[in-house]
Amino acid sequence: MSGERNGNTGGHLEPDFAQALKELARGEGAATAMENHLDALEKKIEEMLAKAEEDEEALASRPKSSATDPSTNDERKPAA
């Protein structure tokens, strides 16, 4: 932006404008960090969904007797 557009012909930015630019840059950095974090979360969610789909398909392809056999779930039950 030229100095003529904001009324400053001395080549120096006004203090308020300079501060606004600093805050804008800081906000852009925060937005980039948040986007990166969200991308990582999205990747984890996609991996979890893919694993859940694989598990569901594997469960569906098992014979019914093993899917309903209570002895296969003994490891997950807490000891009484």
DSSP file (Angstrom, degrees, kcal/mol; ACC not computed):
  #  RESIDUE AA STRUCTURE BP1 BP2  ACC     N-H-->O    O-->H-N    N-H-->O    O-->H-N    TCO  KAPPA ALPHA  PHI   PSI    X-CA   Y-CA   Z-CA
    1    1 A M              0   0    0      0, 0.0     2,-0.1     0, 0.0     5,-0.0   0.000 360.0 360.0 360.0 137.8    0.0    0.0    0.0
    2    2 A S    >>  -     0   0    0      1,-0.1     4,-0.8     5,-0.0     3,-0.7  -0.468 360.0-119.8 -84.3 158.9    1.4    3.4   -0.8
    3    3 A G  T 34>S+     0   0    0      1,-0.2     5,-1.7     2,-0.2     4,-0.4   0.772 110.8  64.5 -66.0 -25.5    1.7    6.2    1.7
    4    4 A E  T >45S+     0   0    0      1,-0.2     3,-0.6     3,-0.2    -1,-0.2   0.837  94.3  59.2 -67.9 -31.9   -0.6    8.3   -0.4
    5    5 A R  T <45S+     0   0    0     -3,-0.7    -1,-0.2     1,-0.2    -2,-0.2   0.847 113.4  36.1 -68.4 -33.6   -3.6    6.0    0.1
    6    6 A N  T 3<5S-     0   0    0     -4,-0.8    -1,-0.2    -3,-0.2    -2,-0.2   0.331 117.2-107.7-103.0   8.8   -3.5    6.3    3.9
    7    7 A G  T < 5S+     0   0    0     -3,-0.6     2,-0.8    -4,-0.4    -3,-0.2   0.484  83.7 120.0  85.5   2.1   -2.6   10.0    3.9
    8    8 A N      < +     0   0    0     -5,-1.7     3,-0.5    -6,-0.2    -2,-0.2  -0.879  28.4 169.0-105.5 105.9    1.0    9.4    5.1
    9    9 A T        +     0   0    0     -2,-0.8    -1,-0.1     1,-0.2    -5,-0.1   0.444  62.0  82.2 -95.7  -0.5    3.4   10.7    2.5
   10   10 A G  S    S-     0   0    0      2,-0.2    -1,-0.2    -7,-0.1     3,-0.1   0.500 103.2-115.2 -82.8  -3.6    6.5   10.5    4.8
   11   11 A G  S    S+     0   0    0     -3,-0.5     2,-0.4     1,-0.3    -2,-0.1   0.456  80.8 112.9  84.8   0.9    7.0    6.7    4.1
   12   12 A H        -     0   0    0     -9,-0.0    -1,-0.3     0, 0.0    -2,-0.2  -0.875  66.7-123.7-107.5 138.7    6.2    5.7    7.7
   13   13 A L        -     0   0    0     -2,-0.4   -10,-0.0    -3,-0.1     0, 0.0  -0.511  32.7-104.9 -75.6 146.3    3.2    3.7    8.7
   14   14 A E     >  -     0   0    0     -2,-0.2     4,-2.6     1,-0.1     5,-0.2  -0.434  30.9-116.3 -66.4 146.5    1.0    5.2   11.3
   15   15 A P  H  > S+     0   0    0      0, 0.0     4,-2.4     0, 0.0     5,-0.2   0.871 114.4  50.1 -55.1 -41.4    1.4    3.5   14.7
   16   16 A D  H  > S+     0   0    0      2,-0.2     4,-2.3     1,-0.2     5,-0.1   0.911 112.2  47.4 -64.7 -41.1   -2.2    2.2   14.7
   17   17 A F  H  > S+     0   0    0      2,-0.2     4,-2.2     1,-0.2    -1,-0.2   0.903 111.9  50.0 -66.9 -41.2   -1.9    0.8   11.2
   18   18 A A  H  X S+     0   0    0     -4,-2.6     4,-2.1     2,-0.2    -2,-0.2   0.906 111.2  49.1 -63.3 -41.9    1.5   -0.8   12.1
   19   19 A Q  H  X S+     0   0    0     -4,-2.4     4,-2.5    -5,-0.2    -2,-0.2   0.902 109.3  52.6 -64.2 -40.7   -0.1   -2.4   15.2
   20   20 A A  H  X S+     0   0    0     -4,-2.3     4,-2.4     1,-0.2    -2,-0.2   0.899 108.4  50.7 -62.2 -40.2   -3.0   -3.7   13.2
   21   21 A L  H  X S+     0   0    0     -4,-2.2     4,-2.4     2,-0.2    -1,-0.2   0.898 110.1  49.8 -64.7 -40.1   -0.6   -5.3   10.8
   22   22 A K  H  X S+     0   0    0     -4,-2.1     4,-2.3     2,-0.2    -2,-0.2   0.923 112.7  46.6 -63.1 -44.2    1.3   -7.0   13.7
   23   23 A E  H  X S+     0   0    0     -4,-2.5     4,-2.5     2,-0.2    -2,-0.2   0.877 111.2  52.3 -66.7 -37.1   -2.0   -8.3   15.1
   24   24 A L  H  X S+     0   0    0     -4,-2.4     4,-2.5     2,-0.2    -1,-0.2   0.921 110.1  48.1 -63.7 -44.0   -3.1   -9.5   11.7
   25   25 A A  H  X S+     0   0    0     -4,-2.4     4,-2.1     2,-0.2    -2,-0.2   0.905 112.2  49.1 -63.3 -41.4    0.2  -11.4   11.2
   26   26 A R  H  X S+     0   0    0     -4,-2.3     4,-2.1     2,-0.2    -2,-0.2   0.900 111.5  49.6 -64.5 -40.3   -0.2  -12.9   14.7
   27   27 A G  H  X S+     0   0    0     -4,-2.5     4,-2.6     2,-0.2    -2,-0.2   0.885 108.7  52.4 -65.0 -39.6   -3.8  -13.9   13.9
   28   28 A E  H  X S+     0   0    0     -4,-2.5     4,-2.3     2,-0.2    -2,-0.2   0.899 109.3  50.1 -62.9 -40.2   -2.7  -15.5   10.6
   29   29 A G  H  X S+     0   0    0     -4,-2.1     4,-2.2     2,-0.2    -2,-0.2   0.906 111.2  48.3 -64.2 -41.3   -0.1  -17.5   12.5
   30   30 A A  H  X S+     0   0    0     -4,-2.1     4,-2.4     2,-0.2    -2,-0.2   0.900 111.1  50.9 -65.3 -40.5   -2.7  -18.7   15.0
   31   31 A A  H  X S+     0   0    0     -4,-2.6     4,-2.5     2,-0.2    -2,-0.2   0.906 109.8  50.1 -63.9 -41.4   -5.1  -19.6   12.2
   32   32 A T  H  X S+     0   0    0     -4,-2.3     4,-2.3     2,-0.2    -1,-0.2   0.912 110.6  49.4 -62.9 -42.9   -2.4  -21.6   10.5
   33   33 A A  H  X S+     0   0    0     -4,-2.2     4,-2.2     1,-0.2    -2,-0.2   0.906 111.8  48.7 -63.1 -41.5   -1.6  -23.5   13.7
   34   34 A M  H  X S+     0   0    0     -4,-2.4     4,-2.7     2,-0.2    -2,-0.2   0.899 110.0  51.7 -66.0 -40.1   -5.3  -24.2   14.2
   35   35 A E  H  X S+     0   0    0     -4,-2.5     4,-2.5     2,-0.2    -2,-0.2   0.914 110.3  49.1 -61.9 -42.4   -5.6  -25.5   10.6
   36   36 A N  H  X S+     0   0    0     -4,-2.3     4,-2.0     2,-0.2    -2,-0.2   0.907 112.0  48.3 -63.2 -41.7   -2.6  -27.8   11.1
   37   37 A H  H  X S+     0   0    0     -4,-2.2     4,-2.3     2,-0.2    -2,-0.2   0.916 112.1  48.8 -64.4 -43.6   -4.1  -29.1   14.4
   38   38 A L  H  X S+     0   0    0     -4,-2.7     4,-2.7     2,-0.2    -2,-0.2   0.879 108.8  53.7 -65.1 -37.5   -7.5  -29.7   12.7
   39   39 A D  H  X S+     0   0    0     -4,-2.5     4,-2.2     2,-0.2    -1,-0.2   0.914 109.4  48.5 -61.4 -42.1   -5.8  -31.5    9.8
   40   40 A A  H  X S+     0   0    0     -4,-2.0     4,-2.1     2,-0.2    -2,-0.2   0.904 112.2  48.5 -65.1 -41.2   -4.1  -33.8   12.3
   41   41 A L  H  X S+     0   0    0     -4,-2.3     4,-2.5     2,-0.2    -2,-0.2   0.907 110.2  51.9 -64.3 -41.4   -7.4  -34.4   14.1
   42   42 A E  H  X S+     0   0    0     -4,-2.7     4,-2.6     1,-0.2    -2,-0.2   0.905 108.6  51.0 -61.9 -41.3   -9.1  -35.1   10.8
   43   43 A K  H  X S+     0   0    0     -4,-2.2     4,-2.3     2,-0.2    -1,-0.2   0.920 110.8  48.4 -62.5 -43.7   -6.4  -37.6    9.8
   44   44 A K  H  X S+     0   0    0     -4,-2.1     4,-2.4     2,-0.2    -2,-0.2   0.902 111.5  49.9 -63.1 -41.1   -6.8  -39.4   13.2
   45   45 A I  H  X S+     0   0    0     -4,-2.5     4,-2.6     2,-0.2    -2,-0.2   0.920 110.3  50.0 -63.7 -43.7  -10.6  -39.5   12.8
   46   46 A E  H  X S+     0   0    0     -4,-2.6     4,-2.4     1,-0.2    -1,-0.2   0.896 111.0  49.6 -62.0 -40.2  -10.3  -40.9    9.3
   47   47 A E  H  X S+     0   0    0     -4,-2.3     4,-2.3     2,-0.2    -1,-0.2   0.909 111.6  48.6 -64.2 -42.0   -7.9  -43.6   10.5
   48   48 A M  H  X S+     0   0    0     -4,-2.4     4,-2.4     2,-0.2    -2,-0.2   0.899 111.9  48.9 -65.2 -40.9  -10.3  -44.5   13.4
   49   49 A L  H  X S+     0   0    0     -4,-2.6     4,-2.5     2,-0.2    -2,-0.2   0.909 110.9  50.2 -65.3 -41.4  -13.2  -44.7   11.0
   50   50 A A  H  X S+     0   0    0     -4,-2.4     4,-2.3     2,-0.2    -2,-0.2   0.918 112.0  48.0 -62.3 -42.6  -11.3  -46.9    8.6
   51   51 A K  H  X S+     0   0    0     -4,-2.3     4,-2.7     2,-0.2    -2,-0.2   0.899 111.1  50.9 -64.1 -41.1  -10.3  -49.2   11.5
   52   52 A A  H  X S+     0   0    0     -4,-2.4     4,-2.5     2,-0.2    -2,-0.2   0.899 110.3  49.4 -63.9 -40.6  -13.9  -49.4   12.7
   53   53 A E  H  X S+     0   0    0     -4,-2.5     4,-2.6     2,-0.2    -2,-0.2   0.912 111.3  49.2 -64.8 -41.8  -15.1  -50.2    9.2
   54   54 A E  H  X S+     0   0    0     -4,-2.3     4,-2.6     2,-0.2    -2,-0.2   0.928 112.5  47.8 -61.3 -45.2  -12.4  -53.0    8.9
   55   55 A D  H  X S+     0   0    0     -4,-2.7     4,-2.4     2,-0.2    -2,-0.2   0.897 111.8  50.0 -63.1 -40.4  -13.5  -54.4   12.3
   56   56 A E  H  X S+     0   0    0     -4,-2.5     4,-2.3     2,-0.2    -1,-0.2   0.911 112.2  47.3 -65.5 -42.0  -17.1  -54.3   11.4
   57   57 A E  H  X S+     0   0    0     -4,-2.6     4,-1.7     2,-0.2    -2,-0.2   0.901 112.4  49.7 -65.4 -40.5  -16.4  -56.1    8.1
   58   58 A A  H  X S+     0   0    0     -4,-2.6     4,-0.7     1,-0.2    -2,-0.2   0.898 112.1  48.2 -64.6 -40.4  -14.3  -58.7    9.9
   59   59 A L  H >< S+     0   0    0     -4,-2.4     3,-0.7     1,-0.2    -2,-0.2   0.891 111.1  50.5 -66.6 -39.6  -17.1  -59.2   12.5
   60   60 A A  H 3< S+     0   0    0     -4,-2.3    -1,-0.2     1,-0.2    -2,-0.2   0.806 108.2  53.0 -69.6 -28.6  -19.7  -59.5    9.8
   61   61 A S  H 3< S+     0   0    0     -4,-1.7    -1,-0.2    -5,-0.1    -2,-0.2   0.590  89.9  97.6 -85.2  -9.2  -17.6  -62.1    7.9
   62   62 A R  S << S-     0   0    0     -3,-0.7     2,-0.1    -4,-0.7    -3,-0.0  -0.426  89.4 -95.9 -73.1 151.6  -17.2  -64.4   10.9
   63   63 A P    >>  -     0   0    0      0, 0.0     4,-1.5     0, 0.0     3,-0.8  -0.402  35.3-117.5 -62.8 147.6  -19.5  -67.3   11.4
   64   64 A K  H 3> S+     0   0    0      1,-0.2     4,-1.8     2,-0.2     5,-0.2   0.825 109.9  63.1 -59.3 -33.1  -22.4  -66.5   13.7
   65   65 A S  H 3> S+     0   0    0      1,-0.2     4,-0.5     2,-0.2    -1,-0.2   0.884 106.7  42.7 -63.5 -37.6  -21.4  -69.0   16.3
   66   66 A S  H <4 S+     0   0    0     -3,-0.8    -1,-0.2     1,-0.2    -2,-0.2   0.796 111.6  55.2 -78.4 -26.6  -18.1  -67.2   17.0
   67   67 A A  H  < S+     0   0    0     -4,-1.5    -2,-0.2     1,-0.2    -1,-0.2   0.810 117.6  34.7 -73.6 -28.8  -19.7  -63.8   16.9
   68   68 A T  H  < S+     0   0    0     -4,-1.8    -1,-0.2     4,-0.0    -2,-0.2   0.412  87.1 116.5-105.4   1.8  -22.2  -64.8   19.6
   69   69 A D    ><  -     0   0    0     -4,-0.5     3,-1.5    -5,-0.2     4,-0.3  -0.593  54.6-154.6 -73.1 115.5  -20.0  -67.1   21.6
   70   70 A P  G >  S+     0   0    0      0, 0.0     3,-1.2     0, 0.0     4,-0.2   0.733  87.5  71.5 -65.3 -20.9  -19.6  -65.5   25.1
   71   71 A S  G >  S+     0   0    0      1,-0.3     3,-0.9     2,-0.2     4,-0.2   0.756  88.7  62.2 -68.0 -21.7  -16.3  -67.2   25.6
   72   72 A T  G <  S+     0   0    0     -3,-1.5     3,-0.3     1,-0.2    -1,-0.3   0.662 102.5  51.4 -75.7 -15.2  -14.7  -64.9   23.0
   73   73 A N  G X> S+     0   0    0     -3,-1.2     3,-1.0    -4,-0.3     4,-0.8   0.350  77.3 101.0-101.6   4.7  -15.5  -61.9   25.2
   74   74 A D  G X4 S+     0   0    0     -3,-0.9     3,-0.7     1,-0.3    -1,-0.2   0.836  75.7  60.2 -60.6 -33.6  -14.0  -63.2   28.5
   75   75 A E  G 34 S+     0   0    0     -3,-0.3    -1,-0.3     1,-0.2    -2,-0.1   0.799 104.8  49.1 -65.9 -27.8  -10.9  -61.2   28.1
   76   76 A R  G <4 S+     0   0    0     -3,-1.0    -1,-0.2    -4,-0.1    -2,-0.2   0.639  91.1  92.0 -88.9 -14.5  -12.8  -57.9   28.1
   77   77 A K  S << S-     0   0    0     -4,-0.8     2,-0.1    -3,-0.7     3,-0.1  -0.644  80.0-120.2 -82.8 134.5  -14.9  -58.7   31.2
   78   78 A P        -     0   0    0      0, 0.0     2,-0.2     0, 0.0    -2,-0.1  -0.434  34.0-101.5 -70.0 147.3  -13.5  -57.5   34.5
   79   79 A A              0   0    0      1,-0.1     0, 0.0    -2,-0.1     0, 0.0  -0.469 360.0 360.0 -68.8 137.2  -12.8  -60.2   37.1
   80   80 A A              0   0    0     -2,-0.2    -1,-0.1    -3,-0.1    -3,-0.0   0.447 360.0 360.0 -90.8 360.0  -15.5  -60.3   39.8
